[in-house]
């Protein structure tokens, strides 16, 4: 959580939560769809548990539905990367495009 990318105005509140909360990222796995940077709509239920002996209140979010609204833009390829083609006929050199 300490390394999460957040807006500058959210850094201080996030640091306060680190010592008092156990926050886990929302697991979203699908190898066919790029989700990093995507816009998603999430529906969840909040479950409350009260432990009287310890005088604690525990809240959990239970994922009910997640829908991708917009996929992330594809990462632009660097023009400095070289594409190597194997099996190119020539004097043993590898072509770069």
C-alpha positions as CSV (number, residue, x, y, z in Angstrom):
1,X,0.0,0.0,0.0
2,X,2.9,2.3,0.6
3,X,3.9,2.2,-3.0
4,X,0.4,2.8,-4.5
5,X,0.3,5.6,-7.1
6,X,-1.9,8.3,-5.6
7,X,-2.5,12.0,-6.2
8,X,-0.3,14.3,-4.2
9,X,-3.3,15.5,-2.1
10,X,-4.0,11.9,-1.0
11,X,-0.5,11.0,0.2
12,X,-0.9,12.2,3.8
13,X,-4.4,10.5,4.3
14,X,-3.0,7.3,2.9
15,X,-0.1,7.4,5.3
16,X,-2.5,7.7,8.2
17,X,-4.4,4.6,7.1
18,X,-1.3,2.5,6.9
19,X,-1.0,2.2,10.7
20,X,-4.7,1.7,11.4
21,X,-6.0,-0.3,8.5
22,X,-5.3,-3.5,6.6
23,X,-6.1,-2.6,3.0
24,X,-5.8,-5.1,0.1
25,X,-6.0,-4.3,-3.6
26,X,-9.0,-5.5,-5.5
27,X,-8.0,-8.8,-7.2
28,X,-8.9,-8.5,-10.9
29,X,-7.3,-11.1,-13.1
30,X,-8.1,-12.0,-16.7
31,X,-5.2,-12.8,-19.0
32,X,-7.2,-11.9,-22.1
33,X,-8.0,-8.3,-21.0
34,X,-5.5,-5.6,-20.0
35,X,-7.0,-4.2,-16.7
36,X,-4.1,-2.0,-15.5
37,X,-5.3,1.5,-16.1
38,X,-8.8,0.5,-17.1
39,X,-11.9,2.2,-15.9
40,X,-14.1,-0.2,-14.0
41,X,-17.5,0.0,-12.2
42,X,-17.4,-2.0,-8.9
43,X,-20.4,-3.0,-6.8
44,X,-19.7,-4.3,-3.3
45,X,-21.4,-5.0,0.0
46,X,-19.9,-3.8,3.3
47,X,-20.0,-6.4,6.0
48,X,-19.7,-5.3,9.7
49,X,-18.5,-7.5,12.6
50,X,-18.5,-6.3,16.2
51,X,-16.1,-8.2,18.5
52,X,-17.4,-7.3,22.0
53,X,-14.5,-8.9,24.0
54,X,-11.9,-6.8,22.1
55,X,-14.2,-3.8,21.6
56,X,-13.4,-3.8,17.9
57,X,-15.4,-3.1,14.8
58,X,-14.3,-4.9,11.6
59,X,-15.6,-3.9,8.2
60,X,-15.1,-6.0,5.1
61,X,-16.0,-5.2,1.5
62,X,-17.4,-8.2,-0.5
63,X,-17.2,-7.8,-4.3
64,X,-20.5,-8.4,-5.9
65,X,-19.9,-7.2,-9.5
66,X,-17.1,-5.7,-11.5
67,X,-17.7,-4.4,-15.1
68,X,-15.0,-2.9,-17.4
69,X,-16.3,0.4,-18.7
70,X,-13.2,1.3,-20.7
71,X,-10.1,-0.6,-21.4
72,X,-6.7,0.9,-20.8
73,X,-5.0,2.5,-23.8
74,X,-2.3,0.3,-25.2
75,X,1.2,1.1,-24.0
76,X,3.0,3.0,-26.8
77,X,6.0,1.1,-28.1
78,X,9.3,2.8,-27.9
79,X,10.9,3.7,-31.3
80,X,14.2,2.8,-29.8
81,X,13.3,-0.9,-29.5
82,X,14.6,-3.2,-32.2
83,X,12.7,-6.0,-33.8
84,X,15.0,-8.9,-34.5
85,X,14.1,-11.2,-37.3
86,X,15.6,-14.7,-37.2
87,X,16.4,-16.6,-40.4
88,X,17.2,-13.5,-42.4
89,X,19.5,-14.3,-45.3
90,X,22.6,-12.3,-45.5
91,X,26.1,-12.2,-44.2
92,X,25.2,-13.5,-40.7
93,X,23.7,-10.2,-39.6
94,X,20.5,-9.6,-37.8
95,X,18.2,-7.0,-39.3
96,X,16.8,-4.3,-37.1
97,X,13.7,-2.4,-38.1
